């Protein structure tokens, strides 16, 4: 039984081996990833990250994480609604596109298997 997993941070091209159950935020700090954070409690949503590979190798999403992510997505969409210039709207949607991305909160997510992640 292997109690270690590999986590790759694509933004800094670093792969590390860590114990299962380690939080993404703790690993990202040590490797210098650009995953931002603030509260470390799952309430602010600033530590949102994108799962490139291995989404099923992460801990299950809890109620707090689901709620915080939903609020973050609503803020993004509300920001799009306030734009009057179509060209600016297209640029914002392309820059902040969340479609097709599997997002989680680094302070709430634990690794259970090999994953590749990136800042949101």
C-alpha positions, -999 to +999 in steps of 0.1 A: +000+000+000+015+033-011+008+062+012+025+088-011+012+106-041+026+129-068+014+164-071+024+185-101+021+223-102+021+232-138+027+269-132+061+263-117+068+230-134+074+212-101+063+177-091+066+166-055+058+134-036+037+139-005+017+118+020-019+111+010-042+135+028-020+166+025-038+198+016-030+214-017-025+248+000+003+234+022+021+219-008+017+250-030+033+272-004+064+249-002+069+247-039+063+284-047+032+279-068+011+310-076-021+296-060-032+326-040-048+324-006-061+345+022-082+330+049-071+294+047-106+285+061-126+280+028-147+312+032-130+337+009-125+316-022-091+332-031-073+299-032-094+286-061-072+264-084-077+244-116-074+207-117-057+197-149-055+159-143-065+136-115-097+154-103-110+120-090-078+117-069-089+146-046-109+145-014-147+149-018-160+185-018-177+196+014-206+219+019-185+249+027-163+245-004-193+240-026-209+272-013-178+292-016-171+281-051-207+289-061-204+324-047-171+329-065-186+318-098-216+342-093-192+371-087-174+364-120-207+361-139-221+393-123-189+411-133-195+400-169-231+414-167-219+449-158-198+453-189-213+476-215-187+472-243-190+439-262-153+438-270-144+442-233-170+415-224-154+391-249-119+398-235-131+393-199-149+360-207-118+347-225-095+358-197-117+344-169-132+315-187-144+289-162-161+267-187-146+232-188-123+239-158-125+217-127-120+241-099-114+235-062-103+254-031-067+246-021-073+251+016-101+225+016-087+200-009-066+170+001-047+148-023-056+111-024-038+102-056-016+117-083-028+151-096-017+180-118-029+215-108-026+252-117-036+285-103-070+297-115 
